[in-house]
Amino acid sequence: MVSILVLSVNVSNSSNAIHTHLHFQDIAADTVHSNDTDDTWRYFPGYVSDEVRLIFQALNFAIVCQVMDIFGTATNIINIIVFLKQGFKDSVNVSLFALAVSDVGMLGTLIWHNLCFNPLFHDADLPFDSIEMQYLTGGWPHVMFTRITSWITAFITLERCLCIAMPLKIKIIFTPKRVTIIMVSIFVILIASVSPVYYANRYGMKFFPDRNKTLLGLIYTPDREQVEKVSFTINNIIVPFSAFLTILSCTIILVVKLKNKTKWRQRSAVSGQSETMSSRDQKVTRMVVMISTLFIVCFTPICVLFIGMTVEPGLSIDGKYHNMFFVVFSFGYILETTNSALNIFIYYNMSTKYRDVFRQLF
């Protein structure tokens, strides 16, 4: 028996690029996928062997990612406590608090996800199949919180861009109350976007031939394939790419504007002209640039992987280059975790108010 990655449903090659957060299943090495007419690729390791993939599976998921998840969860709980102490009179605090809440959800679900993939946990005498159990309790919740984090970050960078362009108007428009409504709306909309998956997938007792046991596992509705194709398109293409492009474009604008402000300040120092952007707004803008830059660095590899999956159908979770896909994606999880875990250092080093409250509390 060889543990390999398989799709939760049989989908055409054209939809492989959107089916990313799926589950493992132990199947015989010579099992033929029902949609494949040529199974010779199953004996072709691609550029990454099965042994190398298993090493990265144990190293990245069970050790590196899990340690980073626990650390990141702790740091974001600290962020939540600090922002609560600071209060929500400032709209920026509202957004950063929502970001910390989403990051806790993203990292917490990934801890459970990684535990379920741990061979020792999976092979334990449990009343459920851990791989199938994590699909709705770890995998999709992680996707949901990752997309929420993406769009909160996109809103923060967009708000900063508008603040530079129209500083007085934006402060009137984006009041703490309105930003709170926006944050709640992001949560509600993106939670709703994954809800069809929970209609098409449910839990029930089923027999697992490879384990010769009846366990709690996934059962499916007849229209599951159609429902999940729509959900995958929305949550793995439209939502993440639109957020990523928003963050990328807004970050470029912010960097250019900050450089222009620096040059203007140097020229106006002699003439005595007044600064149009307050010192506080400049500090907040620089902090936002750091947050968005970290996001871009950490999420670019996953976006490149999605593009690669579109160009090369074999680079998929059950394709010819499935080992390479899995190894790259394991590093993608580590980078996602890094993005959420390191925000505390940005806040501490770039926000005097955050640092003061942090020192009071800890």
KOLMAR-561005 format. One line per field, with one value per residue (C-alpha): residue in one letter; y negated, z, x negated. Coordinates in Angstrom, 2 decimals. Example, Ala and Ser with C-alpha at 12.3 -4.5 7.8 and 13.67 -1.06 7.14 Angstrom:
residues 2
res = (A	S)
yy = (4.50	1.06)
zz = (7.80	7.14)
xx = (-12.30	-13.67)
end
This chain:
residues 362
res = (M	V	S	I	L	V	L	S	V	N	V	S	N	S	S	N	A	I	H	T	H	L	H	F	Q	D	I	A	A	D	T	V	H	S	N	D	T	D	D	T	W	R	Y	F	P	G	Y	V	S	D	E	V	R	L	I	F	Q	A	L	N	F	A	I	V	C	Q	V	M	D	I	F	G	T	A	T	N	I	I	N	I	I	V	F	L	K	Q	G	F	K	D	S	V	N	V	S	L	F	A	L	A	V	S	D	V	G	M	L	G	T	L	I	W	H	N	L	C	F	N	P	L	F	H	D	A	D	L	P	F	D	S	I	E	M	Q	Y	L	T	G	G	W	P	H	V	M	F	T	R	I	T	S	W	I	T	A	F	I	T	L	E	R	C	L	C	I	A	M	P	L	K	I	K	I	I	F	T	P	K	R	V	T	I	I	M	V	S	I	F	V	I	L	I	A	S	V	S	P	V	Y	Y	A	N	R	Y	G	M	K	F	F	P	D	R	N	K	T	L	L	G	L	I	Y	T	P	D	R	E	Q	V	E	K	V	S	F	T	I	N	N	I	I	V	P	F	S	A	F	L	T	I	L	S	C	T	I	I	L	V	V	K	L	K	N	K	T	K	W	R	Q	R	S	A	V	S	G	Q	S	E	T	M	S	S	R	D	Q	K	V	T	R	M	V	V	M	I	S	T	L	F	I	V	C	F	T	P	I	C	V	L	F	I	G	M	T	V	E	P	G	L	S	I	D	G	K	Y	H	N	M	F	F	V	V	F	S	F	G	Y	I	L	E	T	T	N	S	A	L	N	I	F	I	Y	Y	N	M	S	T	K	Y	R	D	V	F	R	Q	L	F)
yy = (0.00	-3.47	-6.68	-9.01	-12.10	-11.62	-13.88	-13.79	-13.53	-12.50	-15.70	-16.50	-17.73	-21.22	-21.54	-20.12	-23.60	-24.53	-21.40	-22.11	-21.55	-17.90	-14.75	-11.70	-8.19	-4.94	-3.07	-0.31	-1.54	0.09	-1.35	-3.10	-6.46	-6.14	-9.14	-8.08	-6.16	-5.85	-4.91	-4.68	-7.94	-6.17	-4.42	-7.60	-9.56	-12.77	-14.97	-14.05	-10.45	-8.91	-8.67	-12.37	-13.28	-11.20	-12.93	-16.35	-15.12	-14.19	-17.18	-20.00	-18.96	-17.10	-19.25	-22.61	-23.68	-22.40	-24.31	-27.48	-27.01	-26.77	-29.75	-31.81	-30.98	-32.17	-35.42	-36.25	-35.62	-38.16	-40.53	-40.14	-40.92	-44.00	-45.38	-44.81	-46.76	-49.56	-49.87	-50.47	-54.24	-53.95	-52.21	-50.72	-48.84	-47.39	-45.98	-44.62	-43.01	-41.28	-40.16	-38.62	-36.80	-35.39	-34.35	-32.46	-30.61	-29.88	-28.59	-26.72	-24.76	-24.01	-22.53	-20.07	-19.51	-18.59	-16.35	-14.40	-13.83	-12.55	-8.79	-7.96	-9.76	-8.39	-4.80	-5.06	-3.22	-6.09	-5.89	-8.02	-8.28	-11.30	-12.14	-12.34	-13.98	-16.89	-17.67	-19.56	-20.34	-21.34	-21.62	-23.79	-25.93	-26.64	-27.66	-29.93	-31.71	-32.03	-33.83	-36.04	-36.96	-37.77	-40.12	-41.86	-42.51	-43.75	-46.13	-47.47	-48.24	-49.74	-51.95	-53.23	-54.04	-56.01	-57.70	-59.05	-60.20	-61.71	-61.86	-63.98	-62.32	-58.77	-59.36	-60.53	-57.62	-54.80	-55.37	-52.60	-51.64	-51.35	-49.42	-47.02	-46.45	-45.84	-43.33	-41.44	-41.45	-39.93	-37.14	-36.49	-36.54	-34.23	-31.84	-31.70	-31.00	-27.65	-26.64	-24.66	-22.24	-21.34	-20.62	-18.26	-16.53	-15.07	-12.66	-9.16	-5.63	-3.86	-0.82	-1.33	1.77	0.90	0.85	3.49	1.23	-0.73	-4.28	-7.77	-9.28	-11.39	-10.61	-12.58	-13.93	-12.96	-16.51	-16.85	-17.16	-20.06	-21.86	-21.55	-22.71	-26.01	-26.27	-25.52	-28.14	-30.80	-29.99	-28.90	-31.22	-34.24	-35.14	-34.61	-36.06	-39.16	-39.76	-39.13	-41.52	-44.19	-43.86	-43.86	-46.94	-48.90	-48.05	-49.30	-52.54	-52.94	-52.38	-54.93	-57.46	-57.03	-57.60	-60.71	-61.97	-61.49	-63.46	-66.18	-66.45	-66.91	-69.65	-71.43	-71.42	-74.57	-76.31	-75.67	-74.10	-72.11	-68.32	-67.09	-63.65	-63.51	-61.72	-59.15	-58.43	-57.91	-55.42	-53.53	-53.49	-52.08	-49.40	-48.49	-48.27	-45.82	-43.73	-43.62	-42.93	-39.96	-38.73	-39.06	-37.23	-34.39	-33.92	-34.39	-30.74	-29.44	-31.78	-30.60	-27.00	-27.70	-29.17	-26.17	-23.81	-25.60	-25.35	-21.76	-19.57	-16.91	-19.24	-18.39	-16.50	-13.27	-14.02	-12.87	-15.29	-14.73	-14.32	-17.67	-19.25	-17.93	-19.06	-22.57	-22.82	-21.73	-24.70	-26.86	-25.94	-26.91	-30.30	-30.86	-30.16	-32.46	-35.32	-35.07	-34.31	-37.23	-40.12	-40.58	-41.62	-44.21	-45.67	-45.70	-47.37	-49.85	-50.86	-52.79	-52.43	-48.66	-48.36	-50.39	-48.34	-45.10	-46.04	-46.95	-43.59	-41.31)
zz = (0.00	-0.89	0.50	-2.43	-3.04	-4.68	-5.48	-3.30	-6.47	-10.02	-11.99	-15.45	-15.98	-16.66	-13.08	-11.44	-10.92	-8.54	-6.43	-3.94	-0.37	-0.55	1.35	1.38	0.94	1.13	-2.12	-3.90	-6.07	-9.14	-8.67	-11.81	-11.56	-13.12	-15.41	-16.61	-19.84	-19.37	-15.92	-16.80	-14.95	-11.68	-11.96	-12.99	-9.97	-11.97	-10.67	-7.04	-5.84	-3.42	-0.80	-1.06	-0.87	2.29	3.87	3.18	4.37	7.74	8.00	6.75	7.98	11.19	12.43	10.77	9.93	13.21	15.28	13.27	13.63	17.42	17.61	15.25	17.17	20.39	18.82	17.31	20.61	22.05	19.21	20.01	23.69	22.85	20.36	22.84	25.42	22.93	22.11	18.81	18.52	15.62	12.45	11.86	15.16	14.08	10.89	12.62	15.34	12.67	10.92	14.16	14.73	11.20	11.60	14.80	12.91	9.99	12.18	14.61	11.84	10.27	13.57	13.45	9.72	10.24	13.20	11.08	8.44	11.04	10.34	14.06	14.67	11.51	12.35	15.98	17.11	16.44	15.76	12.64	9.66	10.46	6.82	5.92	9.22	8.62	5.22	6.72	10.14	9.12	5.37	4.29	7.46	6.80	3.22	4.51	7.09	4.61	2.18	4.99	5.94	2.29	1.93	5.25	4.17	0.81	2.56	4.84	1.90	-0.16	2.75	3.09	-0.63	-0.42	2.75	0.87	-2.07	0.01	3.64	5.05	3.18	3.90	7.64	7.53	5.35	7.11	10.68	13.25	13.12	9.33	9.26	11.81	9.46	6.58	8.62	9.67	6.05	4.87	7.42	6.53	2.74	2.74	5.25	2.93	-0.06	1.42	2.83	-0.31	0.43	3.71	1.82	-0.60	2.01	5.28	7.94	8.42	9.22	6.28	5.65	4.82	2.90	3.28	7.08	7.27	9.64	9.77	10.80	10.71	7.36	4.47	2.59	-0.47	-2.18	-5.83	-7.04	-5.05	-8.09	-9.56	-6.21	-5.44	-8.89	-8.25	-4.70	-5.89	-8.64	-6.21	-3.28	-5.07	-8.09	-7.91	-4.22	-3.69	-7.01	-6.76	-3.21	-4.21	-7.18	-4.99	-2.36	-4.97	-6.83	-3.66	-2.16	-5.27	-5.08	-1.37	-1.91	-4.74	-2.70	0.32	-1.83	-3.31	0.17	1.25	-1.74	-1.18	2.49	1.57	-0.93	1.37	4.39	3.08	1.84	5.07	3.41	5.67	5.42	3.92	5.55	9.33	10.96	12.40	9.00	7.53	10.27	9.77	6.01	6.42	8.75	6.23	3.49	5.65	6.34	2.67	1.52	3.90	2.49	-1.11	-0.41	1.41	-1.03	-4.36	-4.50	-4.11	-6.85	-9.11	-8.33	-9.33	-12.64	-13.16	-12.58	-15.30	-17.77	-16.85	-15.84	-14.65	-11.87	-9.72	-6.64	-8.59	-11.75	-13.21	-11.05	-7.89	-5.75	-6.86	-6.30	-2.76	-1.87	-3.23	-1.48	1.84	1.60	0.68	3.97	5.83	4.08	4.86	8.49	8.41	7.09	10.03	12.68	12.00	12.11	15.83	15.10	12.58	15.07	17.91	15.91	13.93	16.30	19.43	20.83	20.30	21.89	24.95	25.56	24.96	27.61	30.07	29.61	29.27)
xx = (0.00	-1.26	0.16	0.82	2.90	6.27	9.16	12.22	14.25	13.43	13.15	11.85	8.32	9.61	10.79	7.65	6.24	9.00	9.09	6.32	7.44	8.38	7.60	5.35	6.60	4.59	5.06	3.20	0.37	1.90	5.40	6.61	8.35	11.78	11.24	7.77	7.33	3.57	2.32	-1.39	-2.04	-1.25	-4.59	-6.40	-7.66	-8.12	-10.89	-10.19	-10.26	-7.77	-10.51	-11.34	-7.65	-7.20	-10.20	-8.72	-5.32	-6.78	-9.11	-6.89	-3.45	-4.22	-7.11	-7.86	-4.32	-2.91	-5.49	-4.84	-1.08	-1.28	-3.64	-1.46	1.71	0.06	-1.21	2.17	3.94	1.50	2.42	6.11	5.50	3.40	5.94	8.77	6.79	6.14	9.82	11.55	11.70	9.28	10.51	7.05	7.30	10.64	9.12	6.01	8.14	10.27	7.07	5.77	9.08	8.99	5.36	6.18	8.91	6.61	3.77	6.00	7.71	4.33	3.09	6.00	5.46	1.79	2.62	5.10	2.42	-0.05	-0.43	-0.54	2.76	4.38	3.45	4.59	7.72	10.13	13.88	13.42	11.11	8.94	8.20	11.88	12.76	10.39	11.93	14.88	13.40	9.88	9.34	12.26	12.32	8.63	9.45	12.21	10.05	7.18	9.48	10.82	7.25	6.53	9.47	8.95	5.36	6.67	9.06	6.31	4.01	6.85	7.91	4.33	4.19	7.41	6.20	3.18	5.31	8.15	6.96	9.78	12.65	11.52	11.30	14.91	16.03	14.17	15.24	14.62	18.30	18.34	15.08	16.58	19.52	17.10	15.08	18.21	19.38	16.10	16.47	20.13	19.65	16.64	18.21	21.24	18.97	17.86	21.26	22.30	19.45	21.17	24.37	22.60	20.40	21.65	20.50	21.87	20.79	19.14	16.98	13.29	12.06	8.38	8.78	11.53	13.48	16.70	15.82	17.26	16.34	17.54	20.73	21.76	24.85	25.43	24.69	21.48	19.20	21.17	21.46	17.75	16.67	18.44	17.05	13.51	13.74	14.92	12.64	9.47	9.45	11.76	11.44	7.68	6.50	8.67	7.41	3.80	3.98	5.62	2.90	0.12	1.36	2.14	-1.25	-3.04	-1.05	-1.85	-5.57	-5.66	-3.69	-5.95	-9.03	-7.44	-6.59	-10.19	-11.49	-8.89	-9.84	-13.48	-12.64	-10.20	-12.50	-14.17	-11.02	-9.10	-6.03	-3.71	-3.40	-0.13	-0.35	-0.62	-3.53	-1.12	0.44	-3.01	-3.91	-0.65	-1.20	-4.71	-3.36	-0.66	-3.29	-5.26	-2.13	-1.15	-4.72	-4.93	-1.61	-2.81	-6.07	-4.31	-1.42	-3.22	-4.44	-0.87	0.37	-2.46	-1.47	2.14	0.92	-1.37	1.55	3.48	0.59	-0.38	2.62	0.20	-0.89	2.11	3.07	3.62	1.65	-1.63	-3.60	-1.56	-4.69	-6.05	-2.64	-2.49	-6.03	-5.46	-2.12	-3.65	-6.00	-3.03	-1.37	-4.54	-4.57	-0.88	-1.66	-4.69	-2.57	-0.18	-2.81	-5.17	-2.69	-3.34	-6.94	-5.77	-3.30	-5.82	-8.59	-6.50	-3.68	-4.60	-1.10	-1.10	-4.54	-3.52	-0.37	-2.28	-4.83	-2.08	-0.39	-3.40)
end
